[in-house]
């Protein structure tokens, strides 16, 4: 697999950038590097960063953070029910496509 570039991520960790075409040609290598060496690889198309392939542990951590943020929003909404605006049922059904 040809290496395109490396970029320092948010925590200063080097993250390799690979074109989608190169990643497709060497998918097994990309998967092995991410799963066994805990590397993070950013896939690019025409020089634009599109997606990242990250270890499953990173994804699980991100999901825990998102769930914790959701719980905090729910707690805040429940702690002050008088401050919440009611949502008409018809509006909610339309938004959900029901």
Rosetta blueprint (number, residue, H / E / L):
1 X L
2 X L
3 X L
4 X L
5 X E
6 X E
7 X E
8 X E
9 X L
10 X L
11 X L
12 X L
13 X L
14 X E
15 X E
16 X E
17 X E
18 X E
19 X E
20 X H
21 X H
22 X H
23 X H
24 X H
25 X H
26 X L
27 X H
28 X H
29 X H
30 X H
31 X H
32 X H
33 X H
34 X H
35 X H
36 X H
37 X H
38 X L
39 X L
40 X L
41 X E
42 X E
43 X E
44 X E
45 X E
46 X L
47 X L
48 X E
49 X E
50 X E
51 X E
52 X E
53 X E
54 X L
55 X L
56 X H
57 X H
58 X H
59 X H
60 X H
61 X H
62 X H
63 X H
64 X H
65 X H
66 X H
67 X H
68 X H
69 X H
70 X H
71 X H
72 X H
73 X H
74 X H
75 X H
76 X H
77 X H
78 X H
79 X H
80 X L
81 X H
82 X H
83 X H
84 X L
85 X L
86 X L
87 X L
88 X L
89 X H
90 X H
91 X H
92 X H
93 X H
94 X H
95 X H
96 X H
97 X L
98 X L
